[in-house]
């Protein structure tokens, strides 16, 4: 759906069962606007009875204090599977990454 609107994104395999779609904004944006944007895009994705679940972050429009929802960054280790999350290309193939282990 993002490609329909020509919105660039990055795709991450979570290291477990799912995928994360990252949209990087060009400027500081309120959580309220970011959440509304993400929900509007998600609502346009035809699920057609597929056994999939979509989650939108940020989960709240405002925060009273603190940082809000925590999000695992790409290349982090999934707490349940112990597997590293990885970034994927447009064909869902593994993208090479530069890590400290390769230096």
PLY file of the C-alpha trace (Angstrom):
ply
format ascii 1.0
element vertex 103
property float x
property float y
property float z
element edge 102
property int vertex1
property int vertex2
end_header
0.00 0.00 0.00
2.90 2.35 0.69
4.19 1.90 -2.86
0.80 3.03 -4.20
1.43 6.38 -2.51
5.16 6.32 -3.41
6.16 6.28 0.25
9.57 4.66 0.74
9.88 2.08 3.49
12.26 -0.54 4.85
11.21 -4.10 5.67
12.57 -6.04 8.63
12.14 -9.71 9.52
11.46 -9.63 13.26
13.57 -12.67 14.10
10.44 -14.63 14.98
7.15 -14.85 13.09
6.57 -11.38 11.73
7.78 -8.47 9.72
8.15 -4.80 10.56
7.65 -2.07 7.98
9.65 1.04 8.81
8.70 4.46 7.43
11.27 7.13 8.19
9.84 10.63 8.34
11.76 13.60 6.98
10.95 15.88 9.89
9.81 15.76 13.48
6.12 14.79 13.56
3.65 14.49 16.41
2.74 11.01 17.58
-0.89 11.90 16.91
-0.22 12.62 13.21
2.13 9.62 12.78
-0.41 7.28 14.37
-3.28 8.64 12.23
-1.16 8.25 9.07
-0.18 4.65 9.92
-3.74 3.67 10.83
-5.11 5.15 7.59
-2.57 3.21 5.50
-3.17 -0.02 7.48
-6.94 0.29 7.00
-6.42 0.20 3.23
-4.56 -3.13 3.23
-6.90 -5.88 2.02
-6.65 -8.75 4.52
-9.31 -10.92 2.79
-9.55 -13.34 5.70
-5.78 -13.93 5.88
-4.50 -15.10 9.27
-2.43 -11.95 9.74
-2.36 -9.30 12.40
-1.34 -5.70 11.81
0.04 -3.54 14.60
0.61 0.18 14.30
3.25 2.15 16.18
3.08 4.51 17.89
0.26 2.87 19.84
-0.82 6.07 21.57
-1.32 9.62 20.36
0.24 11.30 23.38
2.29 10.31 26.41
1.94 11.65 29.92
5.57 11.03 30.84
8.46 8.86 29.74
9.04 7.51 26.28
5.85 5.71 25.22
6.10 2.29 23.54
9.49 0.69 23.22
10.42 -0.68 19.80
13.23 -3.14 19.13
15.61 -1.62 16.62
16.64 -3.51 13.48
19.39 -6.11 13.97
18.30 -6.60 17.57
17.79 -10.03 19.12
14.22 -11.26 19.50
13.53 -12.07 23.17
11.55 -15.27 22.48
13.43 -16.83 19.56
16.91 -15.52 20.36
17.31 -14.83 16.61
18.66 -11.65 15.11
16.19 -9.48 13.21
17.33 -8.68 9.67
16.58 -6.09 7.03
15.13 -7.34 3.75
15.06 -5.95 0.25
11.93 -5.41 -1.87
11.92 -9.11 -2.81
12.08 -10.10 0.90
15.66 -11.32 0.44
18.25 -10.78 3.16
20.18 -7.53 2.83
23.85 -7.66 3.81
24.72 -5.71 6.93
27.90 -4.32 8.39
28.41 -5.57 11.92
31.24 -5.40 14.39
31.87 -9.10 13.76
32.74 -8.35 10.13
35.22 -5.58 10.89
0 1
1 2
2 3
3 4
4 5
5 6
6 7
7 8
8 9
9 10
10 11
11 12
12 13
13 14
14 15
15 16
16 17
17 18
18 19
19 20
20 21
21 22
22 23
23 24
24 25
25 26
26 27
27 28
28 29
29 30
30 31
31 32
32 33
33 34
34 35
35 36
36 37
37 38
38 39
39 40
40 41
41 42
42 43
43 44
44 45
45 46
46 47
47 48
48 49
49 50
50 51
51 52
52 53
53 54
54 55
55 56
56 57
57 58
58 59
59 60
60 61
61 62
62 63
63 64
64 65
65 66
66 67
67 68
68 69
69 70
70 71
71 72
72 73
73 74
74 75
75 76
76 77
77 78
78 79
79 80
80 81
81 82
82 83
83 84
84 85
85 86
86 87
87 88
88 89
89 90
90 91
91 92
92 93
93 94
94 95
95 96
96 97
97 98
98 99
99 100
100 101
101 102
